[in-house]
Amino acid sequence: MESSGLILPKFIKFLSNAETKFDYLDISTAYERITAYWTRRDHITAYLGDRAWKLEVKARKPNRQRKTILEGWIQLREDLGLAVGDVLILECPTNSRHHFSLQVIKQAVA
């Protein structure tokens, strides 16, 4: 299979203790290439197989550069049984910054 060389926009989050306890998920400003398309209060949808989660994203004060996933984060986290050390990868197709395919890499248990 030949590669097109296209790299799809995505963001990656390594889950710490905070993300498994708090009711929100901060997105690093390093991913502004994706989050700049979102309004101050917006919604994205994450898909994994035949499942989907509608997530509210909001710009945080004071400079509103950092975005946070609020509504829907707890449900997604519980549905997927996310834990410290797991990795979330949200990748969006080239024609949308509001729909993401979701991949979860579970932390290996020793």
Secondary structure, 3 states (H helix, E strand, C coil): CCCCCCCCCEEEEECCHHHHHCCCEEECHHHHHHHCCCCCEEEEEEEECCEEEEEEEEECCCCCCCEEECCCHHHHHHHHCCCCCCEEEEECCCCCCCEEEEEEECCCCC
